Amino acid sequence: MENHLLRLYVCVSNKKAIIMEPINNKNQQADPDKWIDKQDVLLKMNISSRTLFNWRKNNILPFTKLGGKIYYRESDLKAMLEMHASRPRLAKGQSNNNKKDN
């Protein structure tokens, strides 16, 4: 019985540490070279597995496959989002430059 309780305590302690990690590190910036797995990308981006597959297939998002598991760099995710961010459209007749003629 004691062994079972000890294992339960260790399991709960580990899960608490995993849950509390983002809270404890919220003031720290994300490591741009951090690798995250497919499931983390799906959860962070709130996308389907098929969407992520299409991004890989169409070379939209770089990835690395290691031992049958696929990993992505957080910096690549951020770069992809910035590259595909929509820009406000200019009204007809407006120019792109903000220079004033003197």
N, C-alpha and C positions, 0 to 999 in steps of 0.2 A: 504493500500500500504506500509506504514512504517513497519508494522508487517511482511509482506512478505519479505521486504528487510533485516530486522533484522535477520529473520530465514535463509535467503540465506547467509548473512555475517557469521553467526555462523557456518553454514554447511561448507562453504569454509575455515574458520579458522580451524575447526577441521580436515578437510582433509589435509590442509597444515601441521598441527602439526604431523599427521600420516606419511606423506611423508618425512618430515624433520627429524623425530626421528632417523632413521638409520644414516643419515648424521651427526647429532649433536653428536651421540654416537659412531662414527666410531673408536675412539681411546680406547674405553672401550671394555674389553673382554666380550664375551657372558657368561651369567649366566649358568653354567652347569646343574643346577636344574630347569631351565626354561622349562615349559611345552608349547608345541606348538600343534596346531590342525592339522588335516589331510590335509587341504588345504595348510597350510604353508609348511608341509613336501613335498607335491607334487611339490610345486613351488621351494623350496630350492634344492630338489634332482633332479628335472626335470624328474620325473618318472610318470607312469600312475597309476590310481586308482587301477587297477588290480594288478600291481606289489606290491603296498603297502599292498593290501589285502593278497597276497601270503606270504609276509614277516610276517604278523600277523599270518596267518594260520599255517605257518611252524615254528613258534616261533623264527624267525630270529630277529625280532624287538619287544621288550616289549612295551606294551601300556596300557592305562587305559581308560575305558569307563565310562563317567559320563553324565547322562541325555540324552543318545542317541548319544552323541558326543564323538569322539575318540581323545585322546591326547597322545603325545609322549614326552619324555624327550630329550632335545638337547644332553645331555651327552650320552644317549643310541644310538642316531644316530651316534655320533662320534665314540663310541666304536664299533658299528657294522661295520662302514667303515674301521676302523683300523684292526679289526679282519679278514675282508674279503679282505684286500688289497693284491694285488699280489706281490709276492716276486721274485726277479730275480733268475732264475734257474742256478744252478752250472753246469759247463761243466763236462762231464764224467771224473771221476778220481779225481776231486777236492773234498777237504773235507770242512766241515762246520766251523771248528775252524781256527782261525787266529794265533794260537800259533806256534812259531818256535821251532824246536828241537835244544837243546844245546848240 
